[in-house]
Amino acid sequence: MTNITQSKDRRTSVDVVFDHLYDEISSLNLLPGDKISEADIAARFGVSRQPVRDAFSRLENLDLLLIRPQRATEVKRFSSREITKSRFVRAAVESEVLRRAAAECDAIGAAQLEANLLLQTAVTEARQYDKFGDLDYQFHQTLCEIGKVDFAFEIIKQEKANVDRLCMLSLSKEDRMSMLLEDHKAIKDCVCNHDAEGAVAAGMLHLSRLDATIEAISEANADYFDP
């Protein structure tokens, strides 16, 4: 049993349960269509059902869980329409982020991006898919901060959540980390050189990398997707 009362930070029991399930779903330890029990999760964490119910609700709002009355809660299957929507929104937001980052980037921002890329290089060589995902988030968050639009990352993060599982599935089945790392390096170079349109072009190429993978996964694992 995970004793959440030993948490030394200010996270609530809802936060702890949410974070655990989010990681399990994003990392594909819980697959699309898998059923999860409110009672089982409450027992595992030693809490009442209410915080679990609240965590489930947050995950449902991220389109990661399907909650139906009198039926088992299950991990949400992929929706082609939602994936298309999420990628459209992210492309629009991230294009503006990259333009602003290229305009605002200074020596401190450049150093932050370079430090992140050094870590990405290390985990790529070690083939640590989960750590690469975390650094990917940090890289895009740093770009938002450099562009002085830190609030934009909340939108990017929310839309990324809808495709994170596909990203993890593709990272684990293909040698895609090296390609994504090179994309990040190209984005960094353009941002640091104040090349706004070059940064946008590199960013859109980066986002397009998943197109063929989505098609291949939908054909090989049709049960992962809504009918």
Secondary structure, 3 states (H helix, E strand, C coil): CCCHHHCCCCCCHHHHHHHHHHHHHHCCCCCCCCEECHHHHHHHHCCCHHHHHHHHHHHHHCCCEECCCCCCEEECCECHHHHHHHHHHHHHHHHHHHHHHHHHCCHHHHHHHHHHHHHHHHHHHHCCHHHHHHHHHHHHHHHHHHCCCCCHHHHHHHHHHCCHHHHHHHHHHCCCHHHHHHHHHHHHHHHHCCCHHHHHHHHHHHHHCHHHHHHHHHHHCHHHECC
